[in-house]
Amino acid sequence: MSAPAKPPRPIATPCVKVCAVDGASGYCLGCRRTLSEIAGWARLTDAERAAIMTALPDRPDPMIALMAASGTRP
């Protein structure tokens, strides 16, 4: 008799369920990933995902540009 199948391990993700992409910057307002990064996330290697997650804090905050464009101050 074979061992029961293990459930797939969860994939680390920066998603915070605030999914809207800023047209000017191309970054998601919630997680700062690009659409292509979001779409391909499950197919990336652990190392590729880790590299993107490491880069996220250094990316510009699209909310600041969006607020500036609308005349709102943070």
ZAMARGU-4260 file (C-alpha; in steps of 0.2 Angstrom, whole numbers, plus 5000, padded with zeros to 4 digits):
<rodrens>
0) 5000/5000/5000 | 5007/5017/4995 | 5009/5032/5008 | 4995/5045/5006 | 4999/5060/4995
5) 5006/5075/5005 | 4997/5091/5002 | 5007/5104/4992 | 5017/5116/5002 | 5010/5134/5002
10) 5019/5146/4991 | 5026/5162/5000 | 5017/5177/4993 | 5017/5196/4997 | 4999/5197/4992
15) 4988/5207/5004 | 4972/5205/4994 | 4972/5223/4989 | 4973/5220/4970 | 4974/5235/4959
20) 4988/5240/4947 | 4993/5258/4946 | 4994/5262/4927 | 5008/5274/4929 | 5020/5263/4939
25) 5014/5246/4934 | 5015/5240/4952 | 5001/5233/4962 | 4995/5245/4975 | 4994/5231/4988
30) 5010/5221/4985 | 5021/5231/4973 | 5023/5217/4961 | 5020/5219/4942 | 5006/5210/4933
35) 5018/5198/4925 | 5026/5194/4942 | 5008/5191/4949 | 5003/5181/4934 | 5019/5170/4934
40) 5021/5168/4953 | 5016/5150/4954 | 5028/5145/4940 | 5043/5154/4948 | 5056/5145/4957
45) 5058/5148/4976 | 5074/5158/4972 | 5065/5169/4959 | 5051/5173/4971 | 5063/5177/4985
50) 5073/5189/4974 | 5057/5198/4970 | 5051/5199/4988 | 5068/5206/4993 | 5066/5219/4980
55) 5048/5225/4985 | 5053/5237/4999 | 5064/5246/4987 | 5051/5249/4974 | 5042/5265/4974
60) 5025/5266/4983 | 5012/5268/4970 | 5000/5275/4982 | 5011/5290/4985 | 5010/5294/4966
65) 4992/5290/4965 | 4988/5302/4980 | 4999/5316/4973 | 4990/5314/4956 | 4973/5316/4965
70) 4979/5331/4975 | 4978/5321/4992 | 4992/5322/5004 | 4998/5306/5014
</rodrens>
